[in-house]
Amino acid sequence: ITEEDVPKLKKFWQAIENAIPLNLFGLGITKIDHLTIAYNRYNDALFQDGNLERRIANAVMGLEALFLKSGELQELVYRLNLRMSKILSLLGYDPYEVRKIIKDAYKVRSIFAHGGHLSYNERKKLESKYKSIQNFVRQLLDYLRISIIVMMLSKREKDDLIDLIDDSFVDKKREEMLNSIISPLKNIIG
């Protein structure tokens, strides 16, 4: 952290300090919800030694905990792509890049979840697409980290926020409402 980062860090901490749920770090608190699942998956992907596929699968499962409803069983990658692209685009990210990364990550997650691993050629494709596997994983983890922060700071219930995201694709007023919730976070997360 440099001296010029200090004001940004202070601003971030002031915004997030009271939004962090106790169940993320409180001792003896056993409440499990979408935020604790996503946070635990983020930690596993970031800190747990393991193969690449496992790290990516953990990151994707963290995003699924945040952006998929419990009853949704079909078109999961499509829903995840759409919702993530929308939220992150309101924070200044390229929605097409987000969609590409989520699609590739979901493919790796599926390979791993079904008992496989990336072939040499699949790994080389990812390396050429993202310059290195580390860049790919770093970007995916950034998306998860930012999404956790957005969920905490939005002060919305998960299903309500997901409904608002989905409605924003077809209703201008709902899109403006979503934008009014997410856009101010750009200064905090940025």
Secondary structure in CASP SS format (residue, H / E / C, confidence):
PFRMAT SS
TARGET T0000
AUTHOR 0000-0000-0000
METHOD secondary structure of the structure
MODEL  1
I C 1.00
T C 1.00
E H 1.00
E H 1.00
D H 1.00
V H 1.00
P H 1.00
K H 1.00
L H 1.00
K H 1.00
K H 1.00
F H 1.00
W H 1.00
Q H 1.00
A H 1.00
I H 1.00
E C 1.00
N C 1.00
A C 1.00
I C 1.00
P C 1.00
L H 1.00
N H 1.00
L H 1.00
F C 1.00
G C 1.00
L C 1.00
G C 1.00
I C 1.00
T C 1.00
K C 1.00
I C 1.00
D C 1.00
H H 1.00
L H 1.00
T H 1.00
I H 1.00
A H 1.00
Y H 1.00
N H 1.00
R H 1.00
Y H 1.00
N H 1.00
D H 1.00
A H 1.00
L H 1.00
F H 1.00
Q C 1.00
D C 1.00
G C 1.00
N C 1.00
L H 1.00
E H 1.00
R H 1.00
R H 1.00
I H 1.00
A H 1.00
N H 1.00
A H 1.00
V H 1.00
M H 1.00
G H 1.00
L H 1.00
E H 1.00
A H 1.00
L H 1.00
F H 1.00
L C 1.00
K C 1.00
S C 1.00
G C 1.00
E C 1.00
L C 1.00
Q C 1.00
E C 1.00
L H 1.00
V H 1.00
Y H 1.00
R H 1.00
L H 1.00
N H 1.00
L H 1.00
R H 1.00
M H 1.00
S H 1.00
K H 1.00
I H 1.00
L H 1.00
S H 1.00
L H 1.00
L C 1.00
G C 1.00
Y C 1.00
D C 1.00
P H 1.00
Y H 1.00
E H 1.00
V H 1.00
R H 1.00
K H 1.00
I H 1.00
I H 1.00
K H 1.00
D H 1.00
A H 1.00
Y H 1.00
K H 1.00
V H 1.00
R H 1.00
S H 1.00
I H 1.00
F H 1.00
A H 1.00
H C 1.00
G C 1.00
G C 1.00
H C 1.00
L C 1.00
S C 1.00
Y H 1.00
N H 1.00
E H 1.00
R H 1.00
K H 1.00
K H 1.00
L H 1.00
E H 1.00
S H 1.00
K H 1.00
Y H 1.00
K C 1.00
S C 1.00
I H 1.00
Q H 1.00
N H 1.00
F H 1.00
V H 1.00
R H 1.00
Q H 1.00
L H 1.00
L H 1.00
D H 1.00
Y H 1.00
L H 1.00
R H 1.00
I H 1.00
S H 1.00
I H 1.00
I H 1.00
V H 1.00
M H 1.00
M H 1.00
L H 1.00
S H 1.00
K C 1.00
R C 1.00
E C 1.00
K H 1.00
D H 1.00
D H 1.00
L H 1.00
I H 1.00
D H 1.00
L H 1.00
I H 1.00
D H 1.00
D H 1.00
S H 1.00
F C 1.00
V C 1.00
D C 1.00
K H 1.00
K H 1.00
R H 1.00
E H 1.00
E H 1.00
M H 1.00
L H 1.00
N H 1.00
S H 1.00
I H 1.00
I H 1.00
S C 1.00
P C 1.00
L H 1.00
K H 1.00
N H 1.00
I H 1.00
I H 1.00
G C 1.00
END
